Amino acid sequence: PRSPIPITCLRAAAWRWSWRALEVDGRNVDLALSQHNAPAAIRTVCALLTNDAQTAIGNLPTPDDQLTNDLNNAYVDASAAGDDCYKGASGNAALLRRSASERRKMAPLLAVAVGRIEAITGHMPSTSTTNPTDAGGDPFAG
């Protein structure tokens, strides 16, 4: 069932960009590691993932308890992935493996939250990291 939360509440919320930023951050970590970047460069993208996750946690709660829980689960996982990546950037294979595992879990956790947004609003939010227009019924547009 749809929540009585008006779409305008979702549009005004600071957390609306967080999940998109974390997806980009996770891809950037993967890219830096796959290109065997220097440890300092890897730490930079890992720190950004942690920072964005912590900022996202700070933007909670949402007007919907289930959505808050779904987003929090993803954000906590993203923060741990960033921390483990940062600490492992100099070559600690165990920490880098754990970070990779946490990043792989992050996408499905974010997908659950996006599914909740769709359930609340009846519309799938855009996956773009740019400001969506009202076209297509994106609940974050506008």
Long-range contacts (C-beta under 8 A, 24 or more apart in sequence): 2-119, 2-120, 2-121, 2-122, 3-63, 3-64, 3-119, 3-120, 5-63, 5-64, 5-120, 7-121, 7-123, 7-139, 9-63, 10-62, 10-63, 10-117, 10-120, 10-121, 10-139, 10-140, 11-139, 11-140, 11-141, 11-142, 13-59, 13-62, 13-63, 14-59, 15-56, 15-59, 15-60, 15-62, 15-71, 16-125, 16-140, 17-129, 18-52, 18-55, 18-56, 18-59, 18-71, 18-75, 19-56, 19-71, 19-74, 19-110, 19-113, 19-114, 20-127, 20-128, 20-129, 21-52, 21-56, 21-129, 22-49, 22-52, 22-53, 22-56, 22-74, 22-75, 22-78, 22-106, 22-110, 23-106, 23-107, 23-110, 23-127, 24-129, 25-49, 25-52, 25-53, 25-78, 25-82, 26-78, 26-81, 26-103, 26-106, 26-107, 29-81, 29-82, 29-85, 29-99, 29-103, 30-103, 33-85, 33-96, 33-100, 39-89, 39-90, 39-91, 40-89, 42-85, 42-89, 43-86, 43-89, 45-85, 46-82, 46-83, 46-85, 46-86, 46-89, 46-99, 47-82, 47-86, 48-82, 49-78, 49-79, 49-81, 49-82, 49-85, 50-78, 50-79, 50-82, 50-83, 50-86, 51-82, 52-78, 53-78, 53-79, 53-81, 53-82, 54-79, 64-116, 64-120, 66-116, 67-113, 67-116, 67-117, 67-120, 70-109, 70-112, 70-113, 70-116, 71-113, 73-109, 73-112, 74-106, 74-109, 74-110, 74-112, 74-113, 77-102, 77-105, 77-106, 77-109, 78-102, 78-103, 78-106, 81-106
